[in-house]
Amino acid sequence: MPPSEPGDQSAQDANAAGAASGRLEQLLSDGVTDGELIAHVPTERLIRSLLRDIGFLIGVVMSIVGVAVAVALAIWQDGINIAMFIALAPAAIAVPKYIFGRIESGWGFVSRITERGLRMRRGLANTRTDNIVSGRIQRIELRRPLLWRGPGWTAATATVAGIDDDSENGAENVLPVGTREELQATLGHLAVPLGTADDTAFIEHLLTAPAREIDGFRTRVRMYWIARRTEVSVLLPGALVKRGGLLTKHIEIVPRERIQQLSVDDGPLNRKLGVLDLQVGIAGETVAVSNLPRRQVLDLHATLSHDAATLRRYRDRQHWPQPALSLAAPAGQSPGPSQPEEQR
């Protein structure tokens, strides 16, 4: 046979490299290849998000300083010995463990919407795959640190009935750091309609606007000056939404049909200030709406009590509000009557 040309050899090497890359990508995907792609977190975005997270950086710095002070005090009191290093080993390990945990929570994150719900894959040392059904979502929390506001990144977690996993790498972490488009797609498949003219625009307004520009319930007590400028609660047709946070904006979205328990907290200081605290209980969580005028809390309690008594009836669960995008029929199928998530 005639010797192969250099160009042919280069083409063969390129094809072999492409095939190997394809096999590696297939291995790393861990089977999360079916369904519509909702979010994909590149490594560069993940690292940049950690470097822009002031809370994460402060936590790392304070941990390192704490370990350094403990080592210095131990050396000053007892000198250098093996027992000192053994005693301080857990504290020294906690810092890299915390950093690695934050990295692993979003490493290679991919989410797709499938027939069984939102399927997610993540992990660096240990690959983890989770599946969440929208019908079990009890609460959604959004978080946007100060330095994430420029690129418009947002993290989203969900309280899911039947899942008790509060780790950063757990199933409840449905979007470690996502763009506006990824957040919109994720909420479109998990969150019930809020009942506004444009839910996406309303959420973006909550994440960016000062509290005074948001119509809702807020404390009027002057001594709670931080809460007056940062916290506001809004009752929408589909959900109770609470916004708070000074450097990092937090939004809690509680669907009104998921409310299970309500309680009003009162005390001598509250009576002196003319305020009340409302505790809104859902499966696995409690959302506190604090220091509001007494009449507003009583009216809000009456409205949400009616929701808790009527909207959670099990026999009517097929009529519960569903995420807007989850109602779209798959390609090639005509839309039919909605079914309970438990029967899908």
N, C-alpha and C positions, 0 to 999 in steps of 0.2 A: 504494500500500500504506500502511496506517496506520503511524505511527511506533511503533517497538518500545518496550515499557514498560521502565523502569529495572530492574525485577526480572529481566526476560528478558535484558537486556544483561549483568547481573551473572552470571546463570547461564551465559551463553555464554562470558564471560571465565573463569569458574571451570573450565568444561569444557575450554577451550583450554589453560589453565594445567595442568590435570591431564593432558591429552594430551601436552603438551611435557615434563612431568615423567616421564611413562611412557616416552617416547622416550629421554630422557636416562638413565633407569635401565636401559633395555634396552641402550643403548650402553655404559654403564659396566660392566654385568654381563659383557660380553665372552663371551657365549654360555654362561656357567656358570649355567644355569637348569634343567638336567635333573637328576633324581635327588633324593634326600633331603638336605635342608639339615643339615649337621653343625655348622658354626661360622660365625659372622659377627662380626667385630670392629668395633664402632662407633668413630668417630674420637675421641669423648670418652674411651672406655676406653683407647684406644691412648695418647693424650696423658697421661692420668692414670697409666698404668702406667710411662711413662718418667720422670715426676716422682717416682714412688715407687721407682724402681730405684736403689738407692744406688750400685751399681757403675757404672752409666751416668753418674750425676751426678758421681761422683769422677773418672771418666775425662774428662768434659768440663772440669771445673775444673782438673785437672792439665794438660790440654792447653793451656788458655788461659794458665795460669800459666807453662808452659814457653815458649810463644810470646812472652809479655810479657818474660820474663827474657832470652830470646835477642835481642829487639829492644833492650832496655836495654843489654845488653853490647855489641851492635854499635854503638849510638850512642856509648857511652862510649869505645870504642876507636877508631872510625874516623869518628864523626860521621854526620850524615844525608847519604846519597847514594843514587843510583839503584841501584848494585850491591848495596847492602845489602837493599833492598826486593826485588830479583830473587832474591837468595839465600834470603830468608826466605819468599818467596811459597808454596812447597810446604807449609811448616809451617803457615802461616796458612790455607791452603785445607783442610788435613787436618781441622781442627776442624769447620767446617760440613759437610764431606763425611761425617764420622762421625755427626753428628746427623741429617743428611738420610737417611743409610743406615738408621738405626734406625727413622725414621719411615716410610720407604718399605717396609721389610720387613713392616709390618703394615697399611699404609694400604689401606682397602677390602677387607681379607682376607675371602674367602668360600670355604668348602670344602663340597663335596657328594659323596656317595657315588654312583657310577654303575656301569654294567656293566663299565667298564674300570678301576675302582679309585677312589681318592680324588682328585678333581679340585679344584684350588685356583687362585684368582685373587687377585692383589694388585698394588700399585704405584700411585705417584702420578704421577711424570713418565713412567715407562715401565711399561705394564701387562704383567704376566707371568702366564701360565697354565701349570700343571704337572699331571701325572697320575702318581700313585704306586700301584703294585700291592702288595698286602700280602705276596705271596709273595716279594718282593725285600727286605723289611725285615730288616736284620741286627742292628740295635740301636736302642733308643729311649731318649732322654735327656729327663728332665723337670727343669725349673728353676723354683724359687719363691723370689724375693728376700724379704727380711725384711718389707718394707712391703706385700708382696702377700698376706701371710697373712691379713690382716683380711678383704678381699673374696674370698679364696680363688682368686686367679688363678694360672695355671700356664702356662709356655711349654713346648712340646714340639718336639724335633727328632728326626730319624730318619736313621740310616745306611742308605742304599739301594744295593744292588748294581747296578753299572753307572752310577751317578751320582757324579761327582766334582765337587761344587759346594759349597764351604764358605763361601760368602758369606751374609750375614745375610738377603739377599733371595732365597736359592736355594730349590730344590725341597725340600731336606731340612728346611726350617723349616715343619713341618706345622701348627703352632699358635702364632702369635706371643704372644698373651696370651688365654687362654680361661678361662671359668668352669668350675666343677666338672662341670656337665652337658655342656659342650662337650668337656672333657677325657675324660670317660667315653665319649662317643660316638666321639671320634677314636680312642682306644685300642681301643674295641670293634671297629673296622673295620681296625685296623692291627696290634695286638699280639696275640700268641698267648695263650691262657689261662695264667695263672700257676700254677693248681692249688690256690688257696686257696678257702675257703668263700665269700668275697666279695672279688674282686680289687680292686674300686673302693675298698672300705673299707680294704683292706690298703695300697694305694698312698697313700691319704690319711693313714693312720697313719704311714707312712714319711716323709711330707712334714711332719708336725707333731710327732711324738713325739721326745723325747730318745733318743739312741742307746742309753742303758742300758736303755730299756724295749722294745727290739727284740731278739728272739732271733735270733742269728746269729753270724758270725765277726768278731772284732775284735782289735786288737793289745792285748797286755798289757804292753808296754814303757813304763815310766814316762816316759822322755825324750820320747816321742811323745804328749805330754799332750793336744794338740789333736785328733789322730787318735783317741785313746781316747774322747773325748767327742763326736765327730761322725761317725766312719766306722764302718760296719757292713756286712757282706756276708751275704746270705741265699740259700741254695740251695733253690729251690722245685721242685716236680715239672716245671714248664714252663719255668723260666728261672733264670738267675743274676742277682740284683739287688744292686746296690751303692749305698749311700746315703752321702753326704758333704756337706761344706760347713758353714761357720760362720755367716755372715750370710745366705748364699744356699744353700738346700738343693738338692742335685743328686741325681738318681736315674738310674742306668743299668740298663736292662733288656736282658739278652742272652738270647735264646731258646736253649735247650740244643741244639736240633737245628741251629743256625746256627754252632756252634763249629767252627773249622777247624784251629786250632793251639793248643798249650799249651806253655809253657816255664816252668821253675823257675829263678829267679835266686838265687845264693848267693854269699857273699863272707866275708872275714875279720870284718867288723863284724856281719854276719848270724849267723855261727857264734858270735860272742861273746855276742850277745843272745839266741840260740836261736830265730831267726825265719827265714822264707823269704818270697820274693816270687813270686807266680804271675802270669804274663802270659797272658791269654786272647785269642787272635787270632780275629777274624772278618773278613769281606770289607771291607777298607778301614779297619779300626780295630783297636786293641788296648786292652783293658780290664785295668788293673793292680789286683790285690788284694795289698796290700803289708803286710809286717811282721806276719804271722800266725805263731802257733806252728808249728814245723816239722811235727809230727805232723798237725795240721789241714790244712796245705797239701798234704802227701803224700796224705792221704785224699781231699781235694777234687780233686787232680790225677788220682787213680785213677778217681774217679767221672766226671769230665768227659771223661777220655780214652776211657772206654767210650762215652759219648755221641757224641764226635766220630767214633768208629770205626763206630758202628752207626746213628745217627739221620740221617746225611747221605747215605745210600745213594740214588743218583739213581733207581734203579728203584722205590724206595718213596716217592718224593716226594709222591704223591697221598695218602699217609697222614700227612704232616707235620701237626702241629696248626695249625688255622686260627683266625683271629680269631672270637670268639663271634658277633658280629653279622653277619659275612660269610657265615655258614651259613644265615641266614634267607632263605627263598625269596622272590622278588619276588611282588607281588600278582598273583593269578590263575594262579600256577604252583605245581605241587607240588614239594616238595623232592626232589632226586635225588642220586645219588652225586657227591661232590666231585670236581672236576677240577683238574689242575695249573694254576697261574696262567698258565703259558706257553701253555696251549692255549685260554684263554678269550678 
